[in-house]
């Protein structure tokens, strides 16, 4: 059974005790029935080839009383602070010992939370197309899991939790997370005289895979959509600054990519706040090649980005996450 495997893991046993220390919610989490679940999964961009397996797993979940109680507790915890920045539930990934139900369990949590998510979106007046495209990132995450491990599931359930908690929205090519400036980036912003600093609202930019080129025109469109969207639907938050924390801001990319490439033009939008000093090679390898554990010597060289990432590592170099920002009102275009 699912909970037996969770209790056998010391870290997850503690997580369970924390959940179970709260009173059982009055309302049970309701999953769509088998017929409706297929449509819901397709609406969330889950690939057709996974639907039968996920519908069958739903029956296994429903037949396990402890697992259904856990689902109820997880949904209640997840929706408790819906829309509040930084208060979302961060579900841990379950180990392989929990089997197929464990690797897909959080997917059912998000499906059961859908009525609460959509109610929050309606209350904020968020357009249906924005809601649909944002929540469809769940299907993309299932595809990422399949690309890496060959099965449906969620590698990073805490990430998709941002989408379903009203903190992150897909607006064109880019994703925008309602966030707050951290200490180091906030101090850099304050030093530039923008009237914002640590702890103030900002928009954190994320670059989703499977979304086409990161062209300047696509970025401009996304930024224009974001300015209008957040001013209209979250008017109480003043987002003066956009930030990004990514290996795409590592200046070493400039050694390998043309200055007019999409990635370098994206990088030039940002003012550098600081650079990490600890290497994080698995991030670019995972993003570009689909598996962060691939040895550098085996990385393909089919595209300019693949050659840049792989050749740099094969030459003994490392990649570092960069932290950058720009004022939303005046600096959306790449600096020349």
Beta strands, then each sheet from edge to edge (+ up, - down):
strand 1: 168-171
strand 2: 174-180
strand 3: 201-207
strand 4: 241-246
strand 5: 271-275
strand 6: 322-327
sheet 1: 1+ 2- 3+ 4+ 6- 5+
end
